[in-house]
Amino acid sequence: MYGALLAIHILVSVLLIIAVLLQSGKGADIGAVFGGAGSQALFGSAGPADFLNKATRVLVVVFMLTSLTLGYSSFKRPSQSIMDKPAVTAPAPAVPGKAVPGPAMPAPAAPAPAAPASQTPAAPALPAK
């Protein structure tokens, strides 16, 4: 159903574009007054204006109906409300003087043994001024 409606919507969109582009603008009548030969030579003097005008109106109505139907059919309602979920409580604040259990921490590493003084390199002596 959705695919058929989408195909109709695309077809109506293309036909609506063609119908709008085939219509002459409002300023074309002024050109015909001063001898514009190509103003309505293809369809006659008033024939296509009525047909294209009615066709455009019908296509616009069909376009709007298919747009609304496609939008409504693709809308997904939520299956549950956020009001149905239980409330999450925050942890209680720590009381001063009480130990608060926390994450396990690894034991501190033993410091490296110090090298004997005889094996440490001496700092170079600075020349006297």
FIKOLDREN-482925 format. One line per 10 residues: number of its first residue (from 1); their letters; for each residue x negated, y, z negated of C-alpha. Coordinates in Angstrom, 3 decimals, padded with zeros to 6 digits, always signed. Layout:
REM residues N
NUM) a) X,Y,Z  ...
END
This chain:
REM residues 129
1) mygallaihi) +000.000,+000.000,+000.000  -002.771,+002.398,-000.985  -004.743,+001.684,+002.207  -001.730,+002.267,+004.465  -000.918,+005.511,+002.675  -004.528,+006.645,+002.998  -004.517,+005.872,+006.744  -001.307,+007.889,+007.195  -002.839,+010.748,+005.216  -005.964,+010.824,+007.397
11) lvsvlliiav) -003.895,+010.643,+010.620  -001.633,+013.471,+009.454  -004.710,+015.527,+008.498  -006.178,+015.207,+011.996  -002.819,+015.988,+013.655  -002.357,+019.017,+011.410  -005.774,+020.356,+012.374  -004.972,+019.915,+016.063  -001.536,+021.542,+015.702  -003.006,+024.581,+013.942
21) llqsgkgadi) -005.796,+024.981,+016.475  -003.390,+024.785,+019.441  -001.237,+027.630,+018.155  -002.020,+031.075,+019.392  -002.811,+033.824,+016.936  -000.554,+036.774,+016.212  -002.824,+039.119,+018.164  -002.410,+037.223,+021.468  +000.867,+039.002,+022.284  -000.872,+042.369,+022.459
31) gavfggagsq) -003.233,+041.009,+025.121  -000.276,+039.840,+027.211  +001.185,+043.357,+027.270  -001.862,+044.744,+029.058  -002.077,+041.984,+031.646  -003.642,+039.056,+029.797  -002.892,+036.212,+032.184  -003.840,+033.288,+029.914  -001.720,+034.058,+026.880  +000.946,+031.323,+027.285
41) alfgsagpad) +000.361,+030.067,+030.810  +000.045,+026.399,+029.839  +003.381,+025.855,+028.059  +005.459,+028.732,+029.310  +006.467,+031.889,+027.481  +008.001,+030.610,+024.214  +008.182,+026.809,+024.495  +005.116,+025.672,+022.569  +005.505,+028.205,+019.784  +008.744,+026.617,+018.625
51) flnkatrvlv) +007.546,+023.026,+019.049  +004.123,+023.577,+017.471  +005.656,+025.638,+014.679  +008.131,+022.874,+013.804  +005.506,+020.150,+014.190  +003.148,+022.044,+011.893  +005.834,+022.402,+009.243  +006.686,+018.699,+009.376  +003.009,+017.723,+009.222  +002.444,+020.026,+006.246
61) vvfmltsltl) +005.336,+018.433,+004.345  +004.072,+014.911,+005.118  +000.516,+015.945,+004.169  +001.657,+017.316,+000.808  +003.759,+014.234,+000.048  +000.931,+011.839,+000.869  -001.508,+013.967,-001.164  +000.732,+013.888,-004.220  +001.448,+010.172,-003.827  -002.240,+009.301,-003.446
71) gyssfkrpsq) -003.120,+011.427,-006.455  -000.412,+009.868,-008.586  -001.264,+006.314,-007.581  -004.982,+006.746,-008.330  -004.353,+008.221,-011.795  -005.133,+005.669,-014.510  -003.373,+005.970,-017.820  -005.421,+005.145,-020.920  -004.616,+001.771,-022.470  -005.021,+003.006,-026.026
81) simdkpavta) -005.059,+006.246,-027.930  -007.992,+007.692,-029.817  -005.616,+008.084,-032.734  -005.429,+004.271,-033.091  -009.138,+003.920,-033.951  -010.160,+003.825,-037.641  -011.853,+006.897,-039.004  -015.635,+006.718,-039.364  -016.781,+007.820,-042.805  -020.065,+009.594,-043.438
91) papavpgkav) -022.510,+008.086,-045.954  -022.331,+009.446,-049.491  -024.898,+012.122,-050.393  -027.902,+011.007,-052.427  -027.782,+011.609,-056.174  -030.960,+013.200,-057.603  -032.992,+010.808,-059.732  -031.670,+007.660,-058.108  -033.648,+005.630,-055.654  -031.956,+005.447,-052.318
101) pgpampapaa) -032.575,+002.230,-050.414  -033.984,+003.009,-047.037  -035.482,+001.134,-044.156  -038.313,-001.220,-045.000  -041.656,+000.473,-044.540  -044.849,-001.487,-043.815  -047.450,-001.561,-046.549  -050.156,+001.103,-046.152  -053.350,-000.149,-044.596  -056.448,-000.375,-046.810
111) papaapasqt) -058.984,+002.385,-046.128  -062.052,+001.424,-044.167  -065.118,+000.754,-046.354  -067.528,+003.654,-046.481  -070.936,+003.152,-044.924  -073.911,+003.313,-047.299  -075.685,+006.679,-047.421  -078.828,+005.203,-045.955  -077.034,+004.236,-042.737  -075.242,+007.521,-042.066
121) paapalpak) -076.946,+009.726,-039.522  -078.270,+012.988,-040.868  -077.025,+016.254,-039.430  -079.633,+018.052,-037.333  -081.316,+020.876,-039.153  -080.659,+024.373,-037.890  -083.686,+026.544,-037.166  -084.298,+029.349,-039.670  -084.074,+032.901,-038.467
END
